[in-house]
Amino acid sequence: MAQQILPPSESWRLIDAWLAAHVAADFALLNPPATPAGIRHAERVLGARLPGDLAESLQCHNGVSTWTTILPEQSPLAAGGIVAHWQTCMTVAAENDGLAPRSWEDEPWWHPLWAPWAENADGAAQIIDERPGTETGRLGWASHSGGGDFTDSWPDLASLLHAVAQALHEGGDVRGLHPCLTTPGGMWWDEEGCGELNGHPLRSAPIGLP
């Protein structure tokens, strides 16, 4: 039987509870919910409704106040950050033929129906692919130099957030990354064993709530 995926709001409720209990300073970096006006503005600029699970996620937290490692590889953007990243990529793509698919990978550098919901440490966007078809809603990456990459992509944002909540409360990993705590007590995700970060030891994060 297929596992039932929690909606983003329920996954965020579980993630929030764990963060508040174990890494309160990181929990404080999560912004309050986005306003309806902020979401509508983003949709007007992007020219399309935001994916349902992204809108629901933004209604839990409007991104973060600064780049974080609360999630395994992605730091969530606020509605304004989604707009800014999308506008920048549209401008760069238009000036450099970046909207045309590349023959060797069949993906463009950027597409108008990609919604950038988060960024990694290098500034690459984790995108939600809203192009019509059987894979609508899947997650991928759009880097500065390559085309869109949907290798081993999550089917949707809800599935990623569910996996994070499950790893924090039940144990396990998110695509090979396990929750860890840094020496100062911050959040980090690393391979099993949680060795060290910048020369400082990591320890496995506690599972569940106290």
N, C-alpha and C positions, 0 to 999 in steps of 0.2 A: 504494500500500500504506500502510495506517495506521501511524503511528509507534508503536512499542512503548514504553509508559510504564514507567519504572523503579519498583520498589516504594519506599516512603518510606525504608526503611533504606538502600538503595543510593544514593538521591539525597542523603540526609544524609551518607553516607560521602564523597561527592564534594564537597558543600558544606563539610563540616568540613575536608577536606584543603586546599581553596582558602583558607578563612578562616585556618587555622593558618599558611599560607605567606605571606599578604599582609596580614592584619589580626589579628594574634595577640591584641591587647587585646579586640577584639570577640568573637573565638572564645572567649575565657575567660568571656564572659557567658552562654554556653550551659550549662545545668544538666546534671548527670549524668542517666542514665536514671531514669525513674519506677520505683518499686517495684511489684510485682504487687499488694501490699496497697493502694497508693495508687490504682491503676487500678480495683481492685474497689470501693473506697470511692466513687469518682466514679460508677461504674455504679450502685451502690446508691442514691445520692442522686438521680441523674437518672432512675432507674427503668428503665434500658435499657442494653444493651451499648453501649459506645462504638463508633463506626464503626471498622472494621478498620484503615483507613490512619491514623486518629488514634491508636489504641492503639499501632500500630507506630511512629509518630512519637514518641510519649511514651516508648517503650522505647529510643529513641535519645537524646532530650533531654527532660527534664521541664520544658519551657519555658525561660525565661531568667531570670537573676537580677535584671535591671532592663530597662526598656523599651529596645529596640534597633531599628536600621534594617538589621539583617542581611538581612532579607527585604524585598521591594519596598514593601509597604504594611502589613504585619502583623507584630506582635511576638508570638511564640508564648506561650501561657499554660501554666503548670504545671497538673497535675491539680487541685491545690487551687484555683488561679485559675479553672479551668473550673467547678468546683463553686460557688465564690463568685459568679461572674458569673451563672450559671444561676439560683441561688437568689434573687439580688437581682432579676433580671428577672421571675421567677415571682411574687415578692411584689408588685412594682410593677404587673405586669399584672393580678393578681387584684384589686388595690385600685382599678384604673382601667379595667376592662373591656378590658384590652390583649390578651386572648387571642382576642377576636372579630375576624374578618376585616373589613377596612375596605372598604366597597363600591366606593370609587374606585380601589382597587389590588389588591383580592382577597387581600391578605396581612394577617395580624395584626401588632400591634406586637411580639408575642412568641409563640412556640409551644413547648410542652413537649418536642417532638422536634427542637428546634434545639440543637446542641452548639456552644457558643462556644469555638473553639480558639485564637483570637488576637484582639488588639485593635489599632486604629490609633491615631494620635496624639491623636485626639479622644475616645478611649475607646469608640468604636463597636466592636461585636464582629463579627469575621468568623466566620460560623456554618457548620456542616455540617448540611444539611437531611436529617433521617432520616425524614421522612414517607414512608409507602409510596407507590410509584408509579414511573414510568419515570425520574424525575429524582432518585431517592434518592441521597444522597451528594454532591450539588452544593454548591458554596460560594456564600454570599451575605453580605449585610451587614445587621445590625440596629443602627440608630442610636438615639440617645436620643429623637428627635422623630418620625421616620417609621416606616413599617411595614417589614417585611422586603423587601429589594431583591435580586433575583436577575438583574438586567440583566447580560448578557454574563458569566454566572457560569462559573467553572471547573467541569468535570464532577465533579471530586473533588479531595481534598487531594493525592493522589499526582501528579496532573497539574501542579498548581502547583509542588510541590517539584521535579519533573522539569524544569520550565521554568527554574527558578532554577539548578539544577545545570548545565543545558545552557548558559545564558547565561554563567556563570562560567568554564566550561571550553572552550566552543566559540565564544563570542561571541553577539551578538544581544541581544534585549531580552525583557522579560517584560511583555507588554501595554503596550508603548511606553516602559517604563522600563529604563534601562541601568545596569549597575553602575559606580559612581564611587567615588573616594576623596576624603575631605576633606583640608584642609591638614594637620591633625594626623595623618592617616593612618587615619582611621576609614572605616567603610562607609556608603555612601549610594546611593540609586537615584534617577535623574533622567532627564529627556528627553534625547534624543540631543544630544551636544555638551557635556554636563556643565558648565554655566556657572559658577554660584557658589551658595553657601549662606551666608545671613546675612552677605553682604558679603565672604566669603572664597572664593577660587577652588576649583573642583572640577577633578579630572582623571579621565580615563577609567581605569577599573580595568584592570589587566593581565588578559589572558585565559590561562587554564590555569595550570599549576604551573611554577615556575622550572626 
